[in-house]
Amino acid sequence: MTEALAGILAAAAQGRFPPPDGSTTVVRRPNARDAGVLAFTAHSVVFTDEDPRWVRAALAGTPGDALAATMNPHFLGALMARTGRHMNTIDLLTVAPTLPGTPELELREIRDPEHPRVARAMRFRDEVRVWGADGGVLILGRGVAGRWETAIEVAEEARGRRLGERLARAARQLVPDAVVWAQQSPGNARSVRTFQAAGYRPVGSEALFVQG
């Protein structure tokens, strides 16, 4: 069961999604850190160590559209209260295949574990690597269920040069796997456009529950 989420994500990365039948799959957390909810088209996946019977009862008692129940604040609030965790936001989950070649950007790897971007990334990912560019930062690490994830940061003064797009594309060349994942807040339209311009396609939405 601990490998179930990894299998679901690997299939989704290849365009093979759970059946759009309106149901919810409940699987165990893949590790002590990762818990949350994934919503695909008309199918959701809740990864938690809570009793699946409680999860289904909480969903049944959630008001509104049943297809959207797993991302309804009513259900998410109940699950946070039950687990003692919190969440930051509901993200758009995107994925892109690896690219050949080397990045066109000049990147300098940052190895200082006390660097603020390195320290923050290590709270949510394993095997973290961080690179700096002129006006930006690129992060790679293993996140939910061991998947490789990227995040980027562009300084305000460096905007307008498509630096974010080039950083996101560089992640596709640096990742040591067949695909790389990235999350964007749906309200951050600039970030959404940047990753889609770099070849990342949306696969669903994701709410991660954080300890502490």
C-alpha positions in Angstrom: 0.0 0.0 0.0 2.9 2.4 0.7 3.8 2.2 -3.0 0.3 2.8 -4.2 0.6 6.6 -4.5 3.9 6.3 -6.4 2.2 4.1 -8.9 -0.7 6.4 -9.3 1.6 9.4 -9.9 3.8 7.4 -12.3 0.8 6.4 -14.4 -0.5 10.0 -14.4 2.8 11.3 -15.6 2.3 9.0 -18.7 -1.3 10.2 -19.2 -2.9 7.2 -17.6 -5.4 8.5 -15.0 -7.7 6.8 -12.5 -11.2 6.2 -14.0 -13.3 9.4 -14.1 -16.2 7.7 -12.2 -16.6 10.1 -9.4 -15.0 7.9 -6.8 -12.2 8.4 -4.2 -9.3 6.2 -3.7 -7.8 6.1 -0.2 -4.2 4.9 0.2 -1.7 4.9 3.0 0.9 7.7 3.3 4.1 6.8 1.5 6.2 8.0 4.4 5.9 10.0 7.6 6.2 13.4 5.9 3.7 13.1 3.0 -0.1 13.3 3.4 -2.7 15.1 1.4 -5.2 14.9 -1.4 -4.9 14.7 -5.2 -7.8 15.5 -7.5 -7.8 14.3 -11.0 -10.8 14.5 -13.5 -13.8 13.0 -11.6 -11.5 10.9 -9.3 -9.6 11.8 -6.2 -6.9 10.2 -4.2 -6.5 10.8 -0.4 -3.2 9.6 1.0 -3.5 9.4 4.8 -3.1 6.8 7.6 -6.6 7.7 8.9 -9.3 5.0 8.7 -10.7 5.0 5.2 -14.2 4.6 6.7 -13.8 7.9 8.4 -12.5 9.5 5.2 -15.6 8.3 3.3 -18.0 9.4 6.0 -16.4 12.9 6.1 -16.8 13.1 2.3 -20.4 12.0 2.4 -21.1 14.8 5.0 -19.4 17.5 2.9 -21.9 20.0 1.4 -21.8 20.9 -2.3 -20.7 19.1 -5.4 -19.8 15.5 -4.6 -17.2 15.5 -7.4 -15.4 18.4 -5.7 -15.8 17.2 -2.2 -12.1 16.2 -1.6 -11.0 19.8 -2.3 -13.9 21.4 -0.4 -12.7 23.5 2.6 -15.2 21.6 4.8 -13.5 18.2 4.1 -10.0 19.6 4.1 -10.6 21.4 7.4 -12.0 18.2 8.9 -8.9 16.2 7.7 -6.5 18.8 9.1 -8.2 18.7 12.5 -8.2 14.9 12.5 -4.5 14.7 11.6 -3.2 17.7 13.5 -1.6 19.0 10.3 -2.0 22.2 8.3 -1.9 23.1 4.6 -0.7 26.1 2.7 -2.8 26.2 -0.5 -4.4 24.0 -3.1 -1.9 23.8 -6.0 -2.1 23.1 -9.7 0.0 19.9 -10.2 2.0 19.8 -13.4 4.5 17.4 -15.0 7.0 17.5 -17.9 9.2 14.8 -19.5 13.0 15.1 -19.3 14.8 17.0 -22.1 18.2 16.1 -23.6 21.2 18.4 -23.6 22.4 20.9 -21.1 20.8 24.1 -19.8 21.4 27.2 -21.8 21.7 29.2 -18.6 24.9 29.6 -16.6 24.0 27.9 -13.3 26.0 27.8 -10.1 25.2 25.0 -7.7 24.6 26.2 -4.2 25.8 23.7 -1.6 25.4 25.8 1.6 22.8 23.9 3.7 22.1 27.2 5.6 21.2 29.1 2.4 17.5 30.0 2.9 16.3 28.4 -0.3 18.2 25.2 0.5 16.9 25.1 4.1 13.3 25.6 3.0 13.5 23.0 0.3 14.9 20.4 2.7 11.7 20.7 4.8 9.6 19.3 2.0 12.0 17.3 -0.2 14.9 14.9 0.0 18.1 14.8 -2.1 17.8 18.6 -2.6 20.0 20.4 -5.1 19.8 24.1 -5.7 21.4 26.2 -8.5 21.7 30.0 -8.7 21.5 32.0 -12.0 21.8 35.7 -12.6 18.5 36.8 -11.1 17.0 33.4 -10.3 17.1 30.1 -8.4 16.3 26.6 -9.5 15.5 23.8 -7.0 15.3 20.0 -7.6 14.4 17.4 -5.0 12.5 14.3 -4.3 9.0 15.2 -2.9 5.7 13.4 -2.5 6.1 9.6 -2.8 9.7 10.1 -4.0 8.8 12.0 -7.2 11.3 14.5 -8.5 10.0 18.0 -8.1 11.2 21.5 -9.2 10.6 25.0 -8.0 12.0 28.3 -9.3 12.4 31.8 -8.0 12.9 34.9 -10.1 14.0 38.2 -8.7 11.6 41.1 -9.5 14.4 43.0 -11.3 15.0 40.0 -13.5 11.5 39.7 -14.8 10.6 40.2 -18.4 13.5 38.2 -19.7 11.8 34.8 -19.8 14.2 33.7 -17.0 11.5 31.7 -15.2 10.7 29.7 -18.4 14.4 29.0 -19.0 14.9 27.9 -15.4 11.8 25.6 -15.6 13.1 24.1 -18.8 16.6 23.7 -17.3 15.0 21.5 -14.6 13.8 19.2 -17.4 17.5 18.7 -18.4 18.9 18.4 -15.0 16.4 16.0 -13.4 17.8 12.4 -13.0 14.4 10.8 -13.9 12.1 10.4 -16.9 9.8 13.3 -15.7 9.8 16.3 -13.3 6.9 17.6 -11.4 6.0 21.2 -10.3 3.2 22.8 -8.3 1.8 26.3 -8.9 -0.8 28.2 -7.0 -3.7 28.7 -9.5 -3.9 32.3 -8.5 -0.3 32.9 -9.5 -1.1 33.2 -13.2 2.4 34.3 -14.0 3.9 31.1 -12.6 1.2 29.0 -14.3 2.0 30.5 -17.7 5.8 30.2 -17.1 5.6 26.5 -16.5 3.2 25.8 -19.3 5.5 27.8 -21.7 8.3 25.5 -20.5 6.4 22.4 -21.5 4.7 21.4 -18.2 1.1 20.1 -18.5 -1.5 20.1 -15.8 -2.6 16.7 -14.4 -4.7 17.7 -11.4 -4.8 19.7 -8.2 -3.0 18.9 -4.9 -3.4 19.8 -1.3 -0.5 18.8 0.9 -0.8 18.5 4.7 2.3 19.7 6.6 3.4 18.7 10.1 4.2 21.2 12.7 
